Amino acid sequence: MKNLFSFDLYKEGFKKVRILGTCFLIAMVLLNLAGALISEKRGGVDGSVTAVEYTVLSILLVAFVPVLTYSAFSFINNRAASDFYHALPQKRNCVFLSFMAAVVTWIVLLVFAGNLTSYLCWELIKGAHVPFSVAASTFLCYGTMSLVFSACTVLGMMFAGTPTSAVFATNVLIWAPPFLAYFFQVWVERFYPQVAQWHSVFNHVGYSQFMPIRILFSEDGFAIDFGLLLNLLAAAVLIVLACRAYANRKSESATHSVVGKVPRHIIRGAFPFLLLLAAFNRLYEAKDYKWNADGLYLGAVVCAAAALLLFFLYELNSTASIKRTLRAMPWFLTVAAAVAVFVGGAFLTSLCFDLTDPDSAEDIECVTVTCEDYYSRKYSGITVSALLDFPITDEGVIHSVYKDFTATEGDYNRSLYCDVKMELRNGLTIWRRVRVTESSALEEYVNASHEIGKREYPIPTREINKNEDAQLWETFKAEYDTLTYGQRKAAAEGGKEGYRTYYVDFKAIYSGYDPGITQRYYVYPENMPKTYKMLKEKEPYLYD
Amino acid sequence: MIEIKNLTKGFGENIAVKDVSLTVQKGSMFGLVGSNGAGKSTLFRLLAGIYKPDGGSITYGGAPVWENTAVKEKIIFVSDDLYLPFSQSIRSMGKLYKAAYKSFDKERLDSLVSVLRLNPKATFNTFSKGMRRQAAIALALSVRPDYLLLDETFDGLDIVMRGFIKQVIYEDMAERGTTVLLSSHSLKELEDCADRIALLHRGEIVMDSDLADAAFSFFKVQVAFEGTYGESRFEGLKIRDYKQNGKVASFIAEGDRGDIEARLGEMNPLLLDVLPLSLEELFVCSLEAMGYTYGERETKI
């Protein structure tokens, strides 16, 4: 422990950035207070706050944390300071970890202050209860995001000797991984369109899980889940790497642009790599979107030119010599080769999906269909997401699903999709994206299913009123129990020409409904003849 | 004792320190002098454990210095390029030193600061260059190190303060056996205080000699003979920097004075003068012999 941490150095590290940290703390409190006062709450049905607008907190942490971290370790970019700290009678790991602990302490204070300010504002001023789980999850998520930023900053600094290259390196570390993950996923899906995005490995380690993408752009950004744990782990790994890098860093590296050949190649090639990938993307799209091919080709040329220019400018900035810059230009071809390897890797990954596909419907034991796509829910008559979240062994459905699964890509009638879990007879369980049309066999099955009907439209738990007709209720209940999903849906929601038939009103107690609501059921003669007859006897002049 | 054996350090293609070997005895003061860019500062940083050598070794009492906290506890290095952040003060830097060095003596710092008439609470941006140097030395001496490495430390100090600092260092050497390595461009300064001196040029040790030995080993000789003669006449003598103007030749001779006089006397010279060489003259000659000179000027600057 003595070789890894010094409390005295930790205190010195804490004091080193105290002015900056205090200013940031004050700004965090004041700006979060202002943000909380002007923001709208996203509320739950019981009036509690389910998610608070933390935009201000996000922006502040994105700005403050890297600056604070840089300030604590800025001595490594100054010759005199670097020599001083390297001369101290402390192990290098000890110096690093002590200072890092000080930075983490400031981060915890900043995140806590921001969260606490918002929490108190909501509770005391705006009068909305913030559940502890919400407060805790936002604290954990912002703390994790800040740790990731801090870890990327400090690791970037270890490979850079100047502030400019440190900023460059830090941004490569923060933004390149999610972008690379995104592009990798895009290319895998390009080669294999049936990747079930929300249920594949990409959902757990895809670009949407990277901080800060997760918090800033994802609806589930504050969930305490596997993705959060991955980010925490990533932060820890980056800090360990930074510690090792510091221990191996030469003091004489201060004021040099980039330290080490490998980091130099990575940093000089990172952003040109992304631009070249975008250019490649455009070229690939041009073959599909022939109507816009010219625009896409132009886009590809622009991206490639931008990549070359960025590469050139970085080299010029680092070497300050046109001659040496021109000598380094062949390295650009290495970047292009890396893009080819990247796309090739995506192709090989897509093959892994391909190889585990069932060869026929007979290979599938059962399917579970889920649909989380907003548009599918909105436009489809299937309403798959409400219905098919349980295993189906019906062979007809399985064949129908398999048929949709193997349907031709590029069929624009298939704009709807579901994610289907297939349990295969060989023991494998795979998830695949299945594109459907509104008239697929799946819909026929759903409408005809008693089982699904009972799940989605159960018989109401009725409040018995002694004045009501008990016989009518018993007849209705018996006939309603025999209905399919489609028939129950029509009964509960009116369906086809519901206004032209008899109906009964029952005081129903459903879970999710307030007690005392009257539920109306439409009675159709073709599927509830006895109930229809009883109602007709009571009211003979209704439409017939 | 500090032992440096075959030490080498390079920065890319530039070899700053080339196969250097030195021994510094405990309790002595060792002076290091050299041309600009000779590698003195690099050598000091290697000694302080800041740079890792590419080859060779540095040991303090038999223990290596690199990443050795036990050895580094006993060493304090005052660089030519001081680290005294503008927003800090002597007091705040003292706290950092106290956190890093177990032997740091705050009372000694207060005492030194008082004698040097420095304000311990004032930030360094209010200090002059000389005051910053005084502050750095006071902080270093307060650590009470066993090994004191001073890189051009006295340059920039006024003569009074220089004398005071030297006095404090001598006391530490006498009382605690502190070993001091210092570099300076002022040979006169080193002549006054160092026990041993080394001359460094282009990363290599050109000369490493006890000061007393140096004074009695090199002489400036002026000699004249009838007839024509050349440098070959003085074969058998260790000479350098040979110059001849007609009948009169002058050169630097190394060896025992009596022996040199006797051997030249046997040649029946018209004129013979053997004079002691100052350290400055010796070093300039040594460097000129290695080609380190500003050369002939063709135009007036």
Interface residues (C-beta under 8 A of the other chain):
Chain A: N3 S6 D8 L9 K11 E12 K15 I19 N78 R79 A80 A81 D83 F84 H86 A87 L88 P89 Q90 K91 R92 K250 S251 E252
Chain B: F11 R45 A48 G49 I50 Y51 K52 E67 T69 A70 K72 E73 I75 F77 S79 D81 L82 Y83 P85 S87 S92 K95 L96 K98 A99 A100 Y101
